[in-house]
Amino acid sequence: MKTIRILLATIFAVSIVAGLNACTTEQAAKVAAGTIIDVRTAEEFAEGHLEGAINIDVESGDFEQLVGDLDLEGEYQLYCRSGRRSAIAKQKMLDAGFANVTDLGSLEEAAEATGIAITP
């Protein structure tokens, strides 16, 4: 009985450590990349986006208000379907006083540049 408890405790400890390592890797990728913003529509976002990205549609009427709630000193990386809307969003954010905004282009280009998977 004692051996079984030790075995179960060891398995439990290993699973916790493995989970912590996975979280640490994921968090490190997000920190290195800054905040990633998908500027496409909610429907496009739902079809697939970079894991951990937030969705703020640049063509919605409240884009300026929503990005206005973000930290002006933060680091932001933008993408869309082809790169056109992300370029527009970047300029809008720069005009609003954001200093560190990067246009990653399309979804596929953003995935390649950041190493972050596209999630359905």
mmCIF file of the C-alpha atoms, coordinates in Angstrom:
data_MODEL
# 
_entry.id   MODEL 
# 
loop_
_atom_site.group_PDB 
_atom_site.id 
_atom_site.type_symbol 
_atom_site.label_atom_id 
_atom_site.label_alt_id 
_atom_site.label_comp_id 
_atom_site.label_asym_id 
_atom_site.label_entity_id 
_atom_site.label_seq_id 
_atom_site.pdbx_PDB_ins_code 
_atom_site.Cartn_x 
_atom_site.Cartn_y 
_atom_site.Cartn_z 
_atom_site.occupancy 
_atom_site.B_iso_or_equiv 
_atom_site.pdbx_formal_charge 
_atom_site.auth_seq_id 
_atom_site.auth_comp_id 
_atom_site.auth_asym_id 
_atom_site.auth_atom_id 
_atom_site.pdbx_PDB_model_num 
ATOM 1   C CA . MET A 1 1   ? 0.000   0.000  0.000   1.00 0.00 ? 1   MET A CA 1 
ATOM 2   C CA . LYS A 1 2   ? 2.835   2.365  0.869   1.00 0.00 ? 2   LYS A CA 1 
ATOM 3   C CA . THR A 1 3   ? 4.486   1.646  -2.506  1.00 0.00 ? 3   THR A CA 1 
ATOM 4   C CA . ILE A 1 4   ? 1.271   2.495  -4.357  1.00 0.00 ? 4   ILE A CA 1 
ATOM 5   C CA . ARG A 1 5   ? 0.973   5.818  -2.501  1.00 0.00 ? 5   ARG A CA 1 
ATOM 6   C CA . ILE A 1 6   ? 4.580   6.688  -3.336  1.00 0.00 ? 6   ILE A CA 1 
ATOM 7   C CA . LEU A 1 7   ? 4.011   5.750  -6.973  1.00 0.00 ? 7   LEU A CA 1 
ATOM 8   C CA . LEU A 1 8   ? 0.835   7.850  -7.172  1.00 0.00 ? 8   LEU A CA 1 
ATOM 9   C CA . ALA A 1 9   ? 2.539   10.790 -5.458  1.00 0.00 ? 9   ALA A CA 1 
ATOM 10  C CA . THR A 1 10  ? 5.422   10.579 -7.931  1.00 0.00 ? 10  THR A CA 1 
ATOM 11  C CA . ILE A 1 11  ? 3.072   10.492 -10.932 1.00 0.00 ? 11  ILE A CA 1 
ATOM 12  C CA . PHE A 1 12  ? 1.137   13.442 -9.520  1.00 0.00 ? 12  PHE A CA 1 
ATOM 13  C CA . ALA A 1 13  ? 4.327   15.451 -8.933  1.00 0.00 ? 13  ALA A CA 1 
ATOM 14  C CA . VAL A 1 14  ? 5.620   14.735 -12.441 1.00 0.00 ? 14  VAL A CA 1 
ATOM 15  C CA . SER A 1 15  ? 2.306   15.818 -13.998 1.00 0.00 ? 15  SER A CA 1 
ATOM 16  C CA . ILE A 1 16  ? 2.364   19.084 -12.029 1.00 0.00 ? 16  ILE A CA 1 
ATOM 17  C CA . VAL A 1 17  ? 5.934   19.853 -13.088 1.00 0.00 ? 17  VAL A CA 1 
ATOM 18  C CA . ALA A 1 18  ? 5.114   19.049 -16.731 1.00 0.00 ? 18  ALA A CA 1 
ATOM 19  C CA . GLY A 1 19  ? 2.098   21.353 -16.550 1.00 0.00 ? 19  GLY A CA 1 
ATOM 20  C CA . LEU A 1 20  ? 4.193   24.143 -15.063 1.00 0.00 ? 20  LEU A CA 1 
ATOM 21  C CA . ASN A 1 21  ? 6.766   23.774 -17.816 1.00 0.00 ? 21  ASN A CA 1 
ATOM 22  C CA . ALA A 1 22  ? 4.039   24.025 -20.476 1.00 0.00 ? 22  ALA A CA 1 
ATOM 23  C CA . CYS A 1 23  ? 2.612   27.172 -18.883 1.00 0.00 ? 23  CYS A CA 1 
ATOM 24  C CA . THR A 1 24  ? 6.041   28.721 -18.557 1.00 0.00 ? 24  THR A CA 1 
ATOM 25  C CA . THR A 1 25  ? 6.808   28.130 -22.242 1.00 0.00 ? 25  THR A CA 1 
ATOM 26  C CA . GLU A 1 26  ? 3.451   29.521 -23.363 1.00 0.00 ? 26  GLU A CA 1 
ATOM 27  C CA . GLN A 1 27  ? 3.750   32.564 -21.100 1.00 0.00 ? 27  GLN A CA 1 
ATOM 28  C CA . ALA A 1 28  ? 7.302   33.208 -22.292 1.00 0.00 ? 28  ALA A CA 1 
ATOM 29  C CA . ALA A 1 29  ? 6.117   33.207 -25.915 1.00 0.00 ? 29  ALA A CA 1 
ATOM 30  C CA . LYS A 1 30  ? 3.362   35.694 -25.113 1.00 0.00 ? 30  LYS A CA 1 
ATOM 31  C CA . VAL A 1 31  ? 5.707   37.967 -23.166 1.00 0.00 ? 31  VAL A CA 1 
ATOM 32  C CA . ALA A 1 32  ? 8.304   37.884 -25.948 1.00 0.00 ? 32  ALA A CA 1 
ATOM 33  C CA . ALA A 1 33  ? 5.652   38.673 -28.541 1.00 0.00 ? 33  ALA A CA 1 
ATOM 34  C CA . GLY A 1 34  ? 3.830   41.399 -26.596 1.00 0.00 ? 34  GLY A CA 1 
ATOM 35  C CA . THR A 1 35  ? 0.077   41.656 -26.978 1.00 0.00 ? 35  THR A CA 1 
ATOM 36  C CA . ILE A 1 36  ? -1.043  40.169 -30.258 1.00 0.00 ? 36  ILE A CA 1 
ATOM 37  C CA . ILE A 1 37  ? -4.145  41.737 -31.781 1.00 0.00 ? 37  ILE A CA 1 
ATOM 38  C CA . ASP A 1 38  ? -6.154  40.178 -34.594 1.00 0.00 ? 38  ASP A CA 1 
ATOM 39  C CA . VAL A 1 39  ? -7.831  43.132 -36.316 1.00 0.00 ? 39  VAL A CA 1 
ATOM 40  C CA . ARG A 1 40  ? -10.214 41.040 -38.441 1.00 0.00 ? 40  ARG A CA 1 
ATOM 41  C CA . THR A 1 41  ? -13.935 40.561 -37.844 1.00 0.00 ? 41  THR A CA 1 
ATOM 42  C CA . ALA A 1 42  ? -15.214 38.347 -35.036 1.00 0.00 ? 42  ALA A CA 1 
ATOM 43  C CA . GLU A 1 43  ? -16.348 35.809 -37.643 1.00 0.00 ? 43  GLU A CA 1 
ATOM 44  C CA . GLU A 1 44  ? -12.868 35.626 -39.199 1.00 0.00 ? 44  GLU A CA 1 
ATOM 45  C CA . PHE A 1 45  ? -11.306 35.370 -35.740 1.00 0.00 ? 45  PHE A CA 1 
ATOM 46  C CA . ALA A 1 46  ? -13.602 32.427 -34.898 1.00 0.00 ? 46  ALA A CA 1 
ATOM 47  C CA . GLU A 1 47  ? -12.441 30.594 -38.044 1.00 0.00 ? 47  GLU A CA 1 
ATOM 48  C CA . GLY A 1 48  ? -8.839  30.594 -36.805 1.00 0.00 ? 48  GLY A CA 1 
ATOM 49  C CA . HIS A 1 49  ? -6.423  32.934 -35.057 1.00 0.00 ? 49  HIS A CA 1 
ATOM 50  C CA . LEU A 1 50  ? -3.069  32.956 -33.298 1.00 0.00 ? 50  LEU A CA 1 
ATOM 51  C CA . GLU A 1 51  ? -3.279  31.250 -29.943 1.00 0.00 ? 51  GLU A CA 1 
ATOM 52  C CA . GLY A 1 52  ? -3.540  33.903 -27.225 1.00 0.00 ? 52  GLY A CA 1 
ATOM 53  C CA . ALA A 1 53  ? -4.450  36.750 -29.597 1.00 0.00 ? 53  ALA A CA 1 
ATOM 54  C CA . ILE A 1 54  ? -7.197  39.201 -28.758 1.00 0.00 ? 54  ILE A CA 1 
ATOM 55  C CA . ASN A 1 55  ? -9.703  40.357 -31.360 1.00 0.00 ? 55  ASN A CA 1 
ATOM 56  C CA . ILE A 1 56  ? -10.326 44.045 -32.004 1.00 0.00 ? 56  ILE A CA 1 
ATOM 57  C CA . ASP A 1 57  ? -11.936 44.626 -35.408 1.00 0.00 ? 57  ASP A CA 1 
ATOM 58  C CA . VAL A 1 58  ? -10.286 47.654 -37.007 1.00 0.00 ? 58  VAL A CA 1 
ATOM 59  C CA . GLU A 1 59  ? -13.347 48.265 -39.167 1.00 0.00 ? 59  GLU A CA 1 
ATOM 60  C CA . SER A 1 60  ? -15.769 48.300 -36.235 1.00 0.00 ? 60  SER A CA 1 
ATOM 61  C CA . GLY A 1 61  ? -17.097 51.615 -35.026 1.00 0.00 ? 61  GLY A CA 1 
ATOM 62  C CA . ASP A 1 62  ? -15.509 51.204 -31.610 1.00 0.00 ? 62  ASP A CA 1 
ATOM 63  C CA . PHE A 1 63  ? -11.913 50.328 -32.606 1.00 0.00 ? 63  PHE A CA 1 
ATOM 64  C CA . GLU A 1 64  ? -10.490 53.613 -31.321 1.00 0.00 ? 64  GLU A CA 1 
ATOM 65  C CA . GLN A 1 65  ? -12.382 53.284 -28.045 1.00 0.00 ? 65  GLN A CA 1 
ATOM 66  C CA . LEU A 1 66  ? -11.265 49.678 -27.504 1.00 0.00 ? 66  LEU A CA 1 
ATOM 67  C CA . VAL A 1 67  ? -7.587  50.352 -28.216 1.00 0.00 ? 67  VAL A CA 1 
ATOM 68  C CA . GLY A 1 68  ? -7.907  53.481 -26.089 1.00 0.00 ? 68  GLY A CA 1 
ATOM 69  C CA . ASP A 1 69  ? -8.286  51.168 -23.103 1.00 0.00 ? 69  ASP A CA 1 
ATOM 70  C CA . LEU A 1 70  ? -4.849  49.629 -23.803 1.00 0.00 ? 70  LEU A CA 1 
ATOM 71  C CA . ASP A 1 71  ? -1.558  50.792 -22.265 1.00 0.00 ? 71  ASP A CA 1 
ATOM 72  C CA . LEU A 1 72  ? 0.136   53.322 -24.580 1.00 0.00 ? 72  LEU A CA 1 
ATOM 73  C CA . GLU A 1 73  ? 3.522   51.997 -23.428 1.00 0.00 ? 73  GLU A CA 1 
ATOM 74  C CA . GLY A 1 74  ? 2.694   48.362 -24.214 1.00 0.00 ? 74  GLY A CA 1 
ATOM 75  C CA . GLU A 1 75  ? 4.043   46.314 -27.111 1.00 0.00 ? 75  GLU A CA 1 
ATOM 76  C CA . TYR A 1 76  ? 1.481   45.344 -29.719 1.00 0.00 ? 76  TYR A CA 1 
ATOM 77  C CA . GLN A 1 77  ? 1.696   43.113 -32.767 1.00 0.00 ? 77  GLN A CA 1 
ATOM 78  C CA . LEU A 1 78  ? -1.136  43.235 -35.289 1.00 0.00 ? 78  LEU A CA 1 
ATOM 79  C CA . TYR A 1 79  ? -2.279  40.942 -38.068 1.00 0.00 ? 79  TYR A CA 1 
ATOM 80  C CA . CYS A 1 80  ? -5.261  40.396 -40.360 1.00 0.00 ? 80  CYS A CA 1 
ATOM 81  C CA . ARG A 1 81  ? -6.040  38.323 -43.467 1.00 0.00 ? 81  ARG A CA 1 
ATOM 82  C CA . SER A 1 82  ? -3.740  39.987 -45.978 1.00 0.00 ? 82  SER A CA 1 
ATOM 83  C CA . GLY A 1 83  ? -1.953  42.813 -44.155 1.00 0.00 ? 83  GLY A CA 1 
ATOM 84  C CA . ARG A 1 84  ? -4.125  45.686 -45.382 1.00 0.00 ? 84  ARG A CA 1 
ATOM 85  C CA . ARG A 1 85  ? -6.230  46.072 -42.229 1.00 0.00 ? 85  ARG A CA 1 
ATOM 86  C CA . SER A 1 86  ? -3.287  45.532 -39.900 1.00 0.00 ? 86  SER A CA 1 
ATOM 87  C CA . ALA A 1 87  ? -1.475  48.414 -41.649 1.00 0.00 ? 87  ALA A CA 1 
ATOM 88  C CA . ILE A 1 88  ? -4.542  50.618 -41.149 1.00 0.00 ? 88  ILE A CA 1 
ATOM 89  C CA . ALA A 1 89  ? -4.811  49.569 -37.480 1.00 0.00 ? 89  ALA A CA 1 
ATOM 90  C CA . LYS A 1 90  ? -1.117  50.252 -36.902 1.00 0.00 ? 90  LYS A CA 1 
ATOM 91  C CA . GLN A 1 91  ? -1.439  53.776 -38.267 1.00 0.00 ? 91  GLN A CA 1 
ATOM 92  C CA . LYS A 1 92  ? -4.542  54.432 -36.158 1.00 0.00 ? 92  LYS A CA 1 
ATOM 93  C CA . MET A 1 93  ? -2.703  53.251 -33.042 1.00 0.00 ? 93  MET A CA 1 
ATOM 94  C CA . LEU A 1 94  ? 0.384   55.339 -33.835 1.00 0.00 ? 94  LEU A CA 1 
ATOM 95  C CA . ASP A 1 95  ? -1.881  58.371 -34.365 1.00 0.00 ? 95  ASP A CA 1 
ATOM 96  C CA . ALA A 1 96  ? -3.442  57.661 -30.949 1.00 0.00 ? 96  ALA A CA 1 
ATOM 97  C CA . GLY A 1 97  ? -0.032  57.810 -29.262 1.00 0.00 ? 97  GLY A CA 1 
ATOM 98  C CA . PHE A 1 98  ? 1.081   54.170 -29.158 1.00 0.00 ? 98  PHE A CA 1 
ATOM 99  C CA . ALA A 1 99  ? 4.829   53.906 -29.607 1.00 0.00 ? 99  ALA A CA 1 
ATOM 100 C CA . ASN A 1 100 ? 5.513   50.197 -30.018 1.00 0.00 ? 100 ASN A CA 1 
ATOM 101 C CA . VAL A 1 101 ? 3.223   48.729 -32.688 1.00 0.00 ? 101 VAL A CA 1 
ATOM 102 C CA . THR A 1 102 ? 4.321   46.125 -35.233 1.00 0.00 ? 102 THR A CA 1 
ATOM 103 C CA . ASP A 1 103 ? 2.388   45.044 -38.310 1.00 0.00 ? 103 ASP A CA 1 
ATOM 104 C CA . LEU A 1 104 ? 2.870   41.297 -38.777 1.00 0.00 ? 104 LEU A CA 1 
ATOM 105 C CA . GLY A 1 105 ? 0.861   41.190 -42.015 1.00 0.00 ? 105 GLY A CA 1 
ATOM 106 C CA . SER A 1 106 ? -1.351  38.185 -42.681 1.00 0.00 ? 106 SER A CA 1 
ATOM 107 C CA . LEU A 1 107 ? -2.358  35.440 -40.250 1.00 0.00 ? 107 LEU A CA 1 
ATOM 108 C CA . GLU A 1 108 ? 0.106   33.019 -41.824 1.00 0.00 ? 108 GLU A CA 1 
ATOM 109 C CA . GLU A 1 109 ? 2.936   35.576 -41.789 1.00 0.00 ? 109 GLU A CA 1 
ATOM 110 C CA . ALA A 1 110 ? 2.161   36.351 -38.135 1.00 0.00 ? 110 ALA A CA 1 
ATOM 111 C CA . ALA A 1 111 ? 2.272   32.659 -37.220 1.00 0.00 ? 111 ALA A CA 1 
ATOM 112 C CA . GLU A 1 112 ? 5.618   32.276 -38.958 1.00 0.00 ? 112 GLU A CA 1 
ATOM 113 C CA . ALA A 1 113 ? 7.103   35.435 -37.408 1.00 0.00 ? 113 ALA A CA 1 
ATOM 114 C CA . THR A 1 114 ? 6.027   34.631 -33.854 1.00 0.00 ? 114 THR A CA 1 
ATOM 115 C CA . GLY A 1 115 ? 6.164   30.847 -33.863 1.00 0.00 ? 115 GLY A CA 1 
ATOM 116 C CA . ILE A 1 116 ? 2.676   30.802 -32.345 1.00 0.00 ? 116 ILE A CA 1 
ATOM 117 C CA . ALA A 1 117 ? 0.217   28.207 -33.646 1.00 0.00 ? 117 ALA A CA 1 
ATOM 118 C CA . ILE A 1 118 ? -2.999  29.045 -35.439 1.00 0.00 ? 118 ILE A CA 1 
ATOM 119 C CA . THR A 1 119 ? -5.924  27.725 -33.432 1.00 0.00 ? 119 THR A CA 1 
ATOM 120 C CA . PRO A 1 120 ? -9.341  26.946 -34.900 1.00 0.00 ? 120 PRO A CA 1 
# 
